[in-house]
Amino acid sequence: GARGGTGASTIIFDRGRNAACLSTGRCADSALTSLSNALTSAGYTVQRRDTLVPFRNIPAAVKTIVVWNPSVYLSDKEMNELKRFARGGGRLVLIADDTTSLGGSLNSTLNVVSDFGYRLGTYQSPNYTDVACGAPATLSGPDIRSHQITNTVASVLISCASELFTGSNSYTLLVTGQQIVAAVSKIDLTPQSNYGD
């Protein structure tokens, strides 16, 4: 079948693009037990990448790739592979937050995620300020916007996040204090013109 299409049941947790949250344990396996268990119970297989593995020839069995706090840029070949993956129905989840508390660089992570968004055509640009930092808060009601991703979601616990500036292909998912902290976008499937690494 097509990459990421019907029947795909593998989810990749990619923390190998120098994710500071892996070294501190914030996105280590022990911190993701509930998420991993929920995915496994739903019939998915979770694969983990904790060292840098270029995106090449993504198998048809992969449904979703979750990239935690990347601070390593993608080559044009990798971007084209992600576009092919999306064309086949695959999903890409980018998680970027203030990593200064994790021993990493906020600017490094947000610059890389901004580059992801710009080159994938979604243009979700993170702001360089913290949103809702401090005690964890529960988002509910109108703070969770209606979308197929948020169907049946009544509340979301959030501690610290980066504000997102969304583009024309973006749809807001989570809002706190009038600031967007999560969104979904359509990927521009047009390949990069430069095919070099």
LUMROKOL-211960 format. One record per residue (C-alpha): residue number from 1; residue in one letter; x, z, y. Coordinates in Angstrom, 1 decimal, always signed. Each point is the difference from the previous one (the first is absolute). Layout:
// residues N
<atom resi="NUM" resn="A" c1="X" c3="Z" c2="Y"/>
...
// end
This chain:
// residues 197
<atom resi="1" resn="G" c1="+0.0" c3="+0.0" c2="+0.0"/>
<atom resi="2" resn="A" c1="+0.9" c3="-0.1" c2="+3.7"/>
<atom resi="3" resn="R" c1="+2.3" c3="+2.6" c2="+1.4"/>
<atom resi="4" resn="G" c1="-2.0" c3="+3.1" c2="+1.0"/>
<atom resi="5" resn="G" c1="-3.2" c3="-1.7" c2="-1.1"/>
<atom resi="6" resn="T" c1="-2.8" c3="+1.0" c2="-2.3"/>
<atom resi="7" resn="G" c1="+1.3" c3="+2.0" c2="-2.9"/>
<atom resi="8" resn="A" c1="+3.2" c3="+1.2" c2="+1.7"/>
<atom resi="9" resn="S" c1="+0.4" c3="+3.7" c2="-0.7"/>
<atom resi="10" resn="T" c1="+3.5" c3="+1.0" c2="+1.2"/>
<atom resi="11" resn="I" c1="+0.7" c3="+1.9" c2="+3.2"/>
<atom resi="12" resn="I" c1="+3.6" c3="+0.2" c2="+1.3"/>
<atom resi="13" resn="F" c1="+1.1" c3="+3.0" c2="+2.0"/>
<atom resi="14" resn="D" c1="+3.0" c3="-1.4" c2="+1.9"/>
<atom resi="15" resn="R" c1="+2.1" c3="+2.8" c2="+1.5"/>
<atom resi="16" resn="G" c1="+3.3" c3="-1.9" c2="-0.4"/>
<atom resi="17" resn="R" c1="+0.2" c3="-1.5" c2="+3.5"/>
<atom resi="18" resn="N" c1="+1.9" c3="+3.2" c2="+1.1"/>
<atom resi="19" resn="A" c1="-3.1" c3="+2.1" c2="+0.3"/>
<atom resi="20" resn="A" c1="+0.9" c3="+3.4" c2="+1.5"/>
<atom resi="21" resn="C" c1="-3.1" c3="+1.5" c2="-1.5"/>
<atom resi="22" resn="L" c1="+1.4" c3="-0.5" c2="-3.5"/>
<atom resi="23" resn="S" c1="+3.2" c3="+1.9" c2="+0.6"/>
<atom resi="24" resn="T" c1="-1.9" c3="+2.9" c2="+1.5"/>
<atom resi="25" resn="G" c1="-2.7" c3="+0.0" c2="-2.7"/>
<atom resi="26" resn="R" c1="-2.9" c3="-0.8" c2="+2.3"/>
<atom resi="27" resn="C" c1="-0.8" c3="-3.2" c2="-1.9"/>
<atom resi="28" resn="A" c1="+1.8" c3="+0.9" c2="-3.2"/>
<atom resi="29" resn="D" c1="-1.8" c3="-0.1" c2="-3.4"/>
<atom resi="30" resn="S" c1="-0.9" c3="+3.7" c2="+0.3"/>
<atom resi="31" resn="A" c1="-1.7" c3="-0.5" c2="+3.3"/>
<atom resi="32" resn="L" c1="-2.0" c3="-3.0" c2="-1.3"/>
<atom resi="33" resn="T" c1="-1.4" c3="+1.6" c2="-3.1"/>
<atom resi="34" resn="S" c1="-3.6" c3="-0.1" c2="+1.1"/>
<atom resi="35" resn="L" c1="+0.2" c3="-3.6" c2="+1.2"/>
<atom resi="36" resn="S" c1="+1.8" c3="-1.1" c2="-3.2"/>
<atom resi="37" resn="N" c1="-2.5" c3="+1.8" c2="-2.2"/>
<atom resi="38" resn="A" c1="-3.0" c3="-1.5" c2="+1.8"/>
<atom resi="39" resn="L" c1="+1.5" c3="-3.5" c2="-0.3"/>
<atom resi="40" resn="T" c1="+0.8" c3="+0.5" c2="-3.7"/>
<atom resi="41" resn="S" c1="-3.5" c3="+1.4" c2="-0.6"/>
<atom resi="42" resn="A" c1="-1.4" c3="-3.2" c2="+1.6"/>
<atom resi="43" resn="G" c1="+1.9" c3="-2.1" c2="-2.5"/>
<atom resi="44" resn="Y" c1="+3.1" c3="-0.9" c2="+2.1"/>
<atom resi="45" resn="T" c1="+3.6" c3="+0.2" c2="-1.0"/>
<atom resi="46" resn="V" c1="+2.4" c3="+1.4" c2="+2.6"/>
<atom resi="47" resn="Q" c1="+3.5" c3="-1.4" c2="+0.2"/>
<atom resi="48" resn="R" c1="+2.6" c3="+1.7" c2="+2.3"/>
<atom resi="49" resn="R" c1="+2.9" c3="-1.7" c2="+1.9"/>
<atom resi="50" resn="D" c1="+2.3" c3="+2.5" c2="+1.4"/>
<atom resi="51" resn="T" c1="+3.0" c3="-2.2" c2="+0.6"/>
<atom resi="52" resn="L" c1="+0.1" c3="-3.2" c2="+2.0"/>
<atom resi="53" resn="V" c1="-1.5" c3="-2.8" c2="-2.1"/>
<atom resi="54" resn="P" c1="-0.7" c3="-3.3" c2="+1.9"/>
<atom resi="55" resn="F" c1="-3.5" c3="-1.4" c2="-0.2"/>
<atom resi="56" resn="R" c1="+0.5" c3="-2.9" c2="-2.3"/>
<atom resi="57" resn="N" c1="-2.4" c3="-1.5" c2="-2.6"/>
<atom resi="58" resn="I" c1="-2.6" c3="+2.7" c2="+0.2"/>
<atom resi="59" resn="P" c1="-1.7" c3="+0.1" c2="-3.4"/>
<atom resi="60" resn="A" c1="-3.6" c3="-1.1" c2="-0.3"/>
<atom resi="61" resn="A" c1="-0.9" c3="+3.5" c2="-1.3"/>
<atom resi="62" resn="V" c1="+0.8" c3="+1.6" c2="+3.4"/>
<atom resi="63" resn="K" c1="-3.2" c3="+0.7" c2="+2.0"/>
<atom resi="64" resn="T" c1="+1.5" c3="+2.1" c2="+2.9"/>
<atom resi="65" resn="I" c1="+3.4" c3="+0.8" c2="+1.4"/>
<atom resi="66" resn="V" c1="+0.2" c3="+3.3" c2="+2.0"/>
<atom resi="67" resn="V" c1="+3.1" c3="+0.1" c2="+2.3"/>
<atom resi="68" resn="W" c1="+0.9" c3="+3.5" c2="+1.3"/>
<atom resi="69" resn="N" c1="+1.9" c3="+0.4" c2="+3.3"/>
<atom resi="70" resn="P" c1="+2.2" c3="-3.1" c2="-0.4"/>
<atom resi="71" resn="S" c1="+3.1" c3="-0.2" c2="+2.2"/>
<atom resi="72" resn="V" c1="+1.5" c3="-3.2" c2="-1.6"/>
<atom resi="73" resn="Y" c1="-1.2" c3="-3.3" c2="+1.3"/>
<atom resi="74" resn="L" c1="-1.3" c3="-2.8" c2="-2.2"/>
<atom resi="75" resn="S" c1="+1.6" c3="-3.4" c2="-0.3"/>
<atom resi="76" resn="D" c1="-2.0" c3="-3.1" c2="+0.5"/>
<atom resi="77" resn="K" c1="+0.0" c3="-0.6" c2="-3.7"/>
<atom resi="78" resn="E" c1="-1.5" c3="+3.4" c2="-0.6"/>
<atom resi="79" resn="M" c1="-2.6" c3="-0.6" c2="+2.7"/>
<atom resi="80" resn="N" c1="-1.0" c3="-3.3" c2="-1.6"/>
<atom resi="81" resn="E" c1="-0.3" c3="+1.8" c2="-3.4"/>
<atom resi="82" resn="L" c1="-2.3" c3="+2.6" c2="+1.6"/>
<atom resi="83" resn="K" c1="-2.1" c3="-2.8" c2="+1.5"/>
<atom resi="84" resn="R" c1="-0.3" c3="-1.7" c2="-3.4"/>
<atom resi="85" resn="F" c1="-0.9" c3="+3.4" c2="-1.5"/>
<atom resi="86" resn="A" c1="-2.8" c3="+0.4" c2="+2.6"/>
<atom resi="87" resn="R" c1="-1.1" c3="-3.6" c2="-0.5"/>
<atom resi="88" resn="G" c1="-0.7" c3="+0.9" c2="-3.6"/>
<atom resi="89" resn="G" c1="-2.1" c3="+3.0" c2="+0.9"/>
<atom resi="90" resn="G" c1="+2.8" c3="+2.7" c2="+0.2"/>
<atom resi="91" resn="R" c1="-0.2" c3="+2.8" c2="+2.4"/>
<atom resi="92" resn="L" c1="+2.9" c3="+1.5" c2="+2.1"/>
<atom resi="93" resn="V" c1="-0.2" c3="+3.6" c2="+1.3"/>
<atom resi="94" resn="L" c1="+2.5" c3="+1.0" c2="+2.7"/>
<atom resi="95" resn="I" c1="+0.4" c3="+3.8" c2="+0.6"/>
<atom resi="96" resn="A" c1="+2.0" c3="+0.8" c2="+3.2"/>
<atom resi="97" resn="D" c1="+0.1" c3="+3.4" c2="+1.6"/>
<atom resi="98" resn="D" c1="+2.2" c3="+2.1" c2="+2.2"/>
<atom resi="99" resn="T" c1="+3.0" c3="+0.4" c2="-2.3"/>
<atom resi="100" resn="T" c1="+2.1" c3="+2.0" c2="+2.4"/>
<atom resi="101" resn="S" c1="-1.2" c3="+3.2" c2="-1.7"/>
<atom resi="102" resn="L" c1="+1.0" c3="-1.6" c2="-3.3"/>
<atom resi="103" resn="G" c1="+3.6" c3="-0.5" c2="+0.9"/>
<atom resi="104" resn="G" c1="-0.5" c3="-3.7" c2="+0.8"/>
<atom resi="105" resn="S" c1="-0.4" c3="-2.0" c2="+3.2"/>
<atom resi="106" resn="L" c1="-3.5" c3="-0.6" c2="+1.5"/>
<atom resi="107" resn="N" c1="+1.2" c3="-3.0" c2="+1.9"/>
<atom resi="108" resn="S" c1="+1.6" c3="-1.6" c2="-3.0"/>
<atom resi="109" resn="T" c1="-3.2" c3="+0.3" c2="-2.2"/>
<atom resi="110" resn="L" c1="-2.4" c3="-1.1" c2="+2.8"/>
<atom resi="111" resn="N" c1="+2.2" c3="-2.9" c2="+0.9"/>
<atom resi="112" resn="V" c1="+0.1" c3="-1.2" c2="-3.6"/>
<atom resi="113" resn="V" c1="-3.8" c3="+0.5" c2="-0.4"/>
<atom resi="114" resn="S" c1="-0.6" c3="-1.9" c2="+3.3"/>
<atom resi="115" resn="D" c1="+2.1" c3="-2.8" c2="-1.4"/>
<atom resi="116" resn="F" c1="-2.0" c3="+0.0" c2="-3.2"/>
<atom resi="117" resn="G" c1="-3.2" c3="-0.4" c2="+2.0"/>
<atom resi="118" resn="Y" c1="+1.3" c3="-2.6" c2="+2.4"/>
<atom resi="119" resn="R" c1="+1.4" c3="-2.2" c2="-2.7"/>
<atom resi="120" resn="L" c1="-3.0" c3="+0.4" c2="-2.3"/>
<atom resi="121" resn="G" c1="-2.2" c3="-1.1" c2="+2.9"/>
<atom resi="122" resn="T" c1="-2.0" c3="+3.3" c2="+0.1"/>
<atom resi="123" resn="Y" c1="+1.7" c3="+1.4" c2="+3.0"/>
<atom resi="124" resn="Q" c1="-0.8" c3="+3.6" c2="-0.4"/>
<atom resi="125" resn="S" c1="+2.6" c3="+1.7" c2="+2.2"/>
<atom resi="126" resn="P" c1="+0.6" c3="+3.8" c2="-0.3"/>
<atom resi="127" resn="N" c1="+0.5" c3="+2.0" c2="+3.2"/>
<atom resi="128" resn="Y" c1="+3.0" c3="+2.3" c2="+0.3"/>
<atom resi="129" resn="T" c1="-2.1" c3="+3.1" c2="+0.6"/>
<atom resi="130" resn="D" c1="-1.4" c3="+2.5" c2="-2.5"/>
<atom resi="131" resn="V" c1="-3.8" c3="+0.3" c2="-0.5"/>
<atom resi="132" resn="A" c1="-1.6" c3="+3.2" c2="-1.2"/>
<atom resi="133" resn="C" c1="+3.2" c3="+1.8" c2="-0.7"/>
<atom resi="134" resn="G" c1="-0.2" c3="+3.6" c2="-0.9"/>
<atom resi="135" resn="A" c1="-2.6" c3="+1.6" c2="-2.2"/>
<atom resi="136" resn="P" c1="-1.7" c3="-2.4" c2="-2.4"/>
<atom resi="137" resn="A" c1="-3.3" c3="-1.3" c2="+1.2"/>
<atom resi="138" resn="T" c1="-2.9" c3="-1.5" c2="-1.9"/>
<atom resi="139" resn="L" c1="-1.4" c3="-3.3" c2="+1.2"/>
<atom resi="140" resn="S" c1="-3.6" c3="-0.7" c2="-0.8"/>
<atom resi="141" resn="G" c1="-3.1" c3="-1.7" c2="+1.4"/>
<atom resi="142" resn="P" c1="+0.7" c3="-2.6" c2="+2.7"/>
<atom resi="143" resn="D" c1="+3.8" c3="+0.5" c2="-0.4"/>
<atom resi="144" resn="I" c1="-0.3" c3="-1.8" c2="-3.3"/>
<atom resi="145" resn="R" c1="-1.1" c3="-3.6" c2="+0.8"/>
<atom resi="146" resn="S" c1="-2.2" c3="-2.0" c2="-2.3"/>
<atom resi="147" resn="H" c1="+2.0" c3="-2.3" c2="-2.2"/>
<atom resi="148" resn="Q" c1="+0.1" c3="-0.9" c2="-3.7"/>
<atom resi="149" resn="I" c1="+3.1" c3="+2.2" c2="-0.3"/>
<atom resi="150" resn="T" c1="-1.7" c3="+3.0" c2="+1.4"/>
<atom resi="151" resn="N" c1="-3.3" c3="-0.3" c2="-2.0"/>
<atom resi="152" resn="T" c1="-0.8" c3="+3.5" c2="-1.5"/>
<atom resi="153" resn="V" c1="+2.8" c3="+1.7" c2="+2.0"/>
<atom resi="154" resn="A" c1="-1.6" c3="+3.0" c2="+1.8"/>
<atom resi="155" resn="S" c1="+3.2" c3="+1.6" c2="+1.4"/>
<atom resi="156" resn="V" c1="+3.7" c3="-0.5" c2="+0.3"/>
<atom resi="157" resn="L" c1="+2.6" c3="+2.7" c2="+0.5"/>
<atom resi="158" resn="I" c1="+2.6" c3="-1.0" c2="+2.5"/>
<atom resi="159" resn="S" c1="+3.0" c3="+1.9" c2="+1.4"/>
<atom resi="160" resn="C" c1="+2.3" c3="-2.3" c2="+1.9"/>
<atom resi="161" resn="A" c1="-0.2" c3="-3.7" c2="+0.6"/>
<atom resi="162" resn="S" c1="+1.1" c3="-2.8" c2="+2.4"/>
<atom resi="163" resn="E" c1="-2.5" c3="-1.8" c2="+2.2"/>
<atom resi="164" resn="L" c1="-0.7" c3="-3.6" c2="-0.9"/>
<atom resi="165" resn="F" c1="-0.6" c3="-2.8" c2="+2.4"/>
<atom resi="166" resn="T" c1="-2.0" c3="-2.5" c2="-2.0"/>
<atom resi="167" resn="G" c1="-0.1" c3="-3.8" c2="+0.3"/>
<atom resi="168" resn="S" c1="-2.8" c3="-2.5" c2="-0.2"/>
<atom resi="169" resn="N" c1="+0.1" c3="-0.1" c2="-3.8"/>
<atom resi="170" resn="S" c1="-0.1" c3="+3.8" c2="-0.3"/>
<atom resi="171" resn="Y" c1="-2.9" c3="+2.3" c2="-0.8"/>
<atom resi="172" resn="T" c1="+0.1" c3="+3.7" c2="+0.9"/>
<atom resi="173" resn="L" c1="-0.4" c3="+2.5" c2="-2.9"/>
<atom resi="174" resn="L" c1="+0.9" c3="+3.5" c2="+1.4"/>
<atom resi="175" resn="V" c1="-0.1" c3="+1.3" c2="+3.6"/>
<atom resi="176" resn="T" c1="+1.0" c3="+3.4" c2="+1.4"/>
<atom resi="177" resn="G" c1="-0.4" c3="+0.8" c2="+3.7"/>
<atom resi="178" resn="Q" c1="-0.8" c3="-3.6" c2="+0.7"/>
<atom resi="179" resn="Q" c1="+3.3" c3="-1.0" c2="-1.5"/>
<atom resi="180" resn="I" c1="+0.2" c3="-2.4" c2="-3.0"/>
<atom resi="181" resn="V" c1="+2.1" c3="+1.5" c2="-2.9"/>
<atom resi="182" resn="A" c1="-1.0" c3="-2.4" c2="-2.8"/>
<atom resi="183" resn="A" c1="-1.2" c3="-3.6" c2="-0.1"/>
<atom resi="184" resn="V" c1="-0.2" c3="-2.9" c2="-2.3"/>
<atom resi="185" resn="S" c1="+1.0" c3="-3.6" c2="+0.8"/>
<atom resi="186" resn="K" c1="-0.2" c3="-3.5" c2="-1.4"/>
<atom resi="187" resn="I" c1="+3.4" c3="-1.5" c2="-0.8"/>
<atom resi="188" resn="D" c1="+1.0" c3="-3.4" c2="+1.4"/>
<atom resi="189" resn="L" c1="+0.7" c3="-2.0" c2="-3.2"/>
<atom resi="190" resn="T" c1="+2.2" c3="-2.6" c2="+1.8"/>
<atom resi="191" resn="P" c1="+3.5" c3="+0.2" c2="-1.4"/>
<atom resi="192" resn="Q" c1="+2.9" c3="+0.8" c2="+2.3"/>
<atom resi="193" resn="S" c1="+1.8" c3="-3.1" c2="+1.2"/>
<atom resi="194" resn="N" c1="+3.4" c3="+1.4" c2="-0.8"/>
<atom resi="195" resn="Y" c1="+0.5" c3="+0.4" c2="-3.8"/>
<atom resi="196" resn="G" c1="+3.4" c3="+1.6" c2="+0.2"/>
<atom resi="197" resn="D" c1="+0.8" c3="+3.6" c2="-0.9"/>
// end
